[in-house]
């Protein structure tokens, strides 16, 4: 493959990861607007967030089998086309159950494309500097997807929240057309299963899954709580809310090119613990925002920065712990299990909404803090184990990381 074709391929892979990663942040910002438009409570419209995440989690374990049976190129392109169709259908529909169904379908499509990106890069780009640069670009784009979702939702959601559903469709269609020309028909290896017994026998994998689930679940819970509070109680617009939430994504975007060096230097256990503690500290500081009356933007800045820093500290370390917890032949299956745990954590969103509406915002925040504290406890158990990190080293030093 020529150099120009390889970088066109990277554009397709990174672009797909981008539209996948902005899906959740776009919906979080416009949930209050969607509820008012559809005349539904937040407890109902939160399904627009959880539907995507649960669709991703449900299909991810089967993605390897689909690729093995139909081929990576066919599955990848088909998922992009279906993603675009579901985006348009959801944006044009007035039927809420159908809109939620399209969100589930889009999550399933993401489950088919997201795990393939790094695998295709590893086969298409020669080892060394060129591959490292390609992976770095890929992961930085993935890390900035959340920011892009906030900005897009804030901009188009101010006009009509439905545009956040339709907006990814043109990009998905463009990536599909470009993918027709550059996506290689790479043969997929036989899928290696990782049963419950094998997971239980890999304590490092269990801790990574639990740590990622508590991190992502509490993170989504805070974002939802912040969005509902700032728009419903403080009277902020979707755009102002989106801009206020931006600091939470800045540390991860800035740390993406360098976080692998932290793992190489300190291992995985200390960054995971430091990240979990910092995230919980951010949750606690956010409590001062949940007060009656006007909310100053500066009051939102510090807690969100703390949460973002903690997320960036844990992000790479949790992924590396997943990869090193099992033998090399089981890493793809372990990653699938890990990502399933990450997406399944979205069940915290309806719980947080229920507590928010049944009791109060501070009590909903305590649910978020409790889940984050569980992540601290999981990280501490990792420190109590022998000093060896996991037992299965990676083939080369870590330079970049998979998304969480």
Buried (B, 14 or more C-beta within 10 A) or exposed (E): BEEEEBBBBBBBBBBBBBBBBBBBBBBBBBBBBBBEBBEBEBBBBBBBBBBBBBBBBBBBBBBBEBBBEEBBBBBBBBBBBBBBBBBBBBBEBEEBEEBBBBBBBBBBBBBBBBBBBBBBBEEBBEEEEEBBBBBBBBBBBBBBBBBBBBBBBBBBBBEBBBBBBBBBBEBBBBBBEBBEEBBBEBEBEEBBEBEEEBBEEBBBBBBBBBBBBBBBBBBBBBBBBBBBBBBBBBEBBBBBBBBBBBBBBBBBBBBBBEBBBBBEEEBBBBBBBBBBBBBBBBBBBBBEBBBEEEBEEEBBBBBBBBBBBBBBBBBBBBBBBBBBBBEEEBBBBBBBBBBBBBBBBBBBBBBBBBBBBEEEBEEBBBBBBEBBBBBBEBBBBBEEEEEEBBEBEBEEEBBBBBBB
